[in-house]
Amino acid sequence: MFDHRRASPRRALGLVAAGTALALLGAACAGRTAGADAPFDRQFIDMMVPHHEGATAMARVAETRGQHAEIKELAAAIVRDRQREIAQLRRCRQAWYG
């Protein structure tokens, strides 16, 4: 299992930032409608989906070819989390932009 206690401070900060961004996006998707910032929001979604798809593809390779259990576990978590985020981004885009 991935031991978060051994993670570097930089990695821990990155995980906190990513979690915060995901929480903010989730709150935004809960009931927000498109407004003045809609072009940015749509562009953000349209760019993040392929970014996450690329991360998922890389992680799938790491799941099968990784040599360390920690890498395989981290890769599995990346696949799971990015797939969830992709689905959430697509729901937001559909709700806001059709």
N, C-alpha and C positions, 0 to 999 in steps of 0.2 A: 504494500500500500504506500502511496505517496505520503511522505512525512512532511507536513507543512512547517513543523518546528525547525527543520533544517533548510528551509527555503531562505534565499538571500533577502535582505531588506528591500532591494530593488524589485525583486520578483513579488514580494509581499505587497509592496506599494502598487505595483502593476495590477495585481489581483484585486486589491481594494478599489482602484480606479475603474477597472472593468466592471466590477460588481456595482459600483455606484452608477456608472453610465447605464448599465442594464436596468437597474431599479428606476432611474429617471425615465428611460424609454418606456418601461412598462407602465409607469404612472401616466405618461403622456398618452399612451395608447388606450388607456382606460375610458376616456370620454372626451378627448379633444377633437375638435374639428379643424379642418385646414383653414389657415389664416394668412396673414401677411408673410409669414416665414415659410409658407408651403413650398416654394421652389427649393429652398435649402433642405427642408425635411424630405422631400421626394428624392432629391439628389443624394442625400445621405443614405436613404434606404436603398436606392438603386446601386450605390457603390458598395455598401456594406454586405449585401447579399452575396455577390460574387467573391468578395474578400473572405467571407466566412466559408463559402463553398471551397475555396482554395485551401483554407486552413483545415477543413474537414478532410479533404483529399490527402493532404500531407500527413495528417494524424492517422488516417487509415493505413497508410504505408508504414508508419512507425509502429502501429499495433502489431503488424505481422513481421516486420523486419527488425524491430528494436531488440537490442541485446539485454537491456536492463529492465527489470520488472517495473521500476519507477517510471521509465519512459513509456512503457506499454500502458500503465495505469493512467498516466497523464494524458496520453493520446486518446484513450477511451473516454476520459472526461471531456476532452476537447471536442470529440465527435458528438457526444451527447449534448453538451452545452451549446455548441454552434448550431446544431440542428434545431434545437429549441429556439434559439435566437433568430434563425432564418425564418422559422414558422411565424414567430411573433412579428418580425419585420414585414413579412408578406401580409399578415392580417391587418396591420396598421395601414399599409399601402392600399390594400383593397378597401378598407373602411373610409379612408380619406380621399382617395383619388380614383376609385372604381377600377 
